[in-house]
Amino acid sequence: MDLTDVLWRKSSHSTNNGGQCVELGALPNAVVARDSKDPDGPRLVFGRGALAEFLTRIKS
């Protein structure tokens, strides 16, 4: 999967002091996640519905 044109976004709650952050990027029918400290490392691809459900569950 070619992710060279993905616009990666980090939470506005993240700081630049070495914290552990996840960056998200939008794809046409999915969302991709990566570790901000390892931008060339592994990435996870979620369907939009699956990511929404995951975020709802971790917030509760």
Summary of the structure (lengths in Angstrom):
residues: 60
radius of gyration: 12.0
end to end distance: 32.5
largest distance: 33.8
contacts: 113
relative contact order: 0.18
helix: 20%
strand: 32%
